[in-house]
Amino acid sequence: MSTPEANTRGLAYAGGVGYAMWQRSLLELARVKGGLLPTTIAPIIFLLGITGQFGDLSSLPGFPTDSYINWIIPLSCLQGAGFAGGATGANLARDIERGWFDRLLSSPAPRPLLLLGPVMAAMTRSLVPTTVILAVGLLLGPGLTGGVYGVVMLYLAAMAFSVVASFWGITLALRARTQQVGPAIQNGVFIAVFLSTAYTPLVLLRGWLGTFAEYNPVTYVLQMARQATVSGIEPSWAHTWPGLVALAGMIALFGLLALRQLGRIDR
């Protein structure tokens, strides 16, 4: 067999394995009724509650929009996508406890492909909370300010952040090998978002929180996403590339950690 033919067959095999794992992960949603409700309802409640409590913050000098709900919409979308991604780790921990993942490890499929499908499924699942939260926010707020470009950046940020959360969850699940790790996965996502420009822009943050937010990569992912709804963050490459770099760095870091943890498991 020639090398090109072998490469083609190898790619087809890899694609088949990845697709099968992606399909299995999505079919779980059909079996578990309301599986996406927590990742959608919780951010919506957060959106409504935070806007009601802190809505007057948008009147502060230096705030980039006069609509606080428009500031929070991308944050809630990112939370929903992050929770959808974190569920990948919880599902993996369940498969480990039931012995299903050990059977997958004994298959001839390369180990990284066993993670590819669930991560792709997390990206797909993230579309649901992102779309629902955006729709609710637009019903209550003044609307989009960033046009098509801004909306694309919002969805790109949400889907990529779900990948980050997926690799984070997978790493913890492979480490703990128990479903009890679920709260730690979700708390990690929440804290990463909370210690950023979640509620106010960077120029208004003070003390240790301002310093932490400045170096928190999620801050720049939020900036990228907020091009869709915040009038003071105009759609531009300058507001996009820091978020892309932050996402690429986090995906690389947590992806390598997940693969490293996977490599430590005996067949």
Protein Blocks (a to p, Z undefined) as FASTA:
>chain_A
ZZklmmmmmmmmmmmmmmmmmmmmmmmmmmmghklmmmmmmmmmmmmmmmmmmmmmmmpg
hiabfbfklmmmmmmmmmmmmmmmmmmmmmmmmmmmnommmmmmmpmbdfklmmmmmmmm
mmmmmmmmmmmmmmmmmmmmnbjfkljmlmmmmmmmmmmmmmmmmmmmmmmmmmnopakl
mmmmmmmmmmmmmmmcklbcfklpgcjllmmmmmmmklmmmmmmmmmmmmklccdfklmm
mmmmmmmmmmmmmmmmmmmmmmmpcZZ
